[in-house]
């Protein structure tokens, strides 16, 4: 998918759930074959480990048995 391609309803739902997690200030999602990757950025007052745990918990219902999910932190490159 290119930058002008519409996002699939499933990936849109992933982003909706992730942005609904307290402390999330940014998110990106990628999908290919049987893998989904989610990157999140948290606010300064947010513990990274707690943020990742909360994001992981809200995404459990969307995960299919044959998929691999990776959830991590987005880091600013400076």
C-alpha positions as CSV (number, residue, x, y, z in Angstrom):
1,X,0.0,0.0,0.0
2,X,1.3,3.4,-0.9
3,X,0.8,6.6,1.1
4,X,-2.4,7.5,-0.8
5,X,-3.9,4.0,-0.5
6,X,-6.9,3.7,1.8
7,X,-6.3,1.9,5.1
8,X,-8.1,-1.4,5.6
9,X,-11.0,-1.5,8.1
10,X,-9.0,-3.9,10.3
11,X,-5.9,-1.7,10.5
12,X,-8.1,1.4,11.1
13,X,-9.6,-0.5,14.0
14,X,-6.1,-1.3,15.4
15,X,-5.3,2.4,15.3
16,X,-8.6,3.4,16.9
17,X,-7.9,0.9,19.8
18,X,-4.3,2.0,20.2
19,X,-5.2,5.7,20.3
20,X,-7.8,4.9,22.9
21,X,-5.1,3.7,25.3
22,X,-4.2,6.3,28.0
23,X,-0.8,7.7,27.4
24,X,-0.5,7.0,23.6
25,X,0.5,10.2,21.7
26,X,1.4,8.6,18.4
27,X,1.0,5.2,16.6
28,X,1.9,3.4,13.4
29,X,0.8,0.0,12.2
30,X,2.2,-2.2,9.5
31,X,0.8,-5.5,8.1
32,X,2.3,-8.1,5.8
33,X,1.5,-11.7,5.2
34,X,0.8,-13.2,8.7
35,X,2.5,-10.4,10.7
36,X,1.2,-7.2,12.2
37,X,3.6,-4.6,13.8
38,X,2.4,-1.7,15.9
39,X,4.7,1.1,17.1
40,X,3.5,3.5,19.8
41,X,4.8,6.7,21.3
42,X,3.9,7.7,24.8
43,X,3.8,10.9,26.7
44,X,6.6,11.9,29.1
45,X,4.7,10.8,32.1
46,X,4.0,7.4,30.7
47,X,6.1,4.3,31.7
48,X,7.1,2.5,28.5
49,X,6.6,-1.0,29.9
50,X,3.1,-0.1,31.2
51,X,2.2,1.6,27.9
52,X,3.2,-1.5,25.9
53,X,1.2,-3.8,28.3
54,X,-1.9,-1.6,27.9
55,X,-1.6,-1.6,24.1
56,X,-1.0,-5.3,24.0
57,X,-4.1,-6.0,26.1
58,X,-6.5,-3.9,23.9
59,X,-5.2,-5.7,20.8
60,X,-5.7,-9.3,21.9
61,X,-9.3,-9.5,20.5
62,X,-8.0,-8.6,17.0
63,X,-5.2,-11.2,16.8
64,X,-5.7,-14.3,14.7
65,X,-4.2,-17.6,15.7
66,X,-2.0,-17.8,12.6
67,X,-0.6,-14.3,13.0
68,X,2.5,-12.9,14.7
69,X,2.2,-9.6,16.4
70,X,5.0,-7.2,17.4
71,X,4.4,-4.2,19.6
72,X,7.1,-1.7,20.3
73,X,8.0,1.8,21.0
74,X,8.5,4.5,18.3
75,X,11.7,6.3,18.8
76,X,12.6,9.7,17.4
77,X,15.7,9.6,15.3
78,X,17.8,12.7,16.2
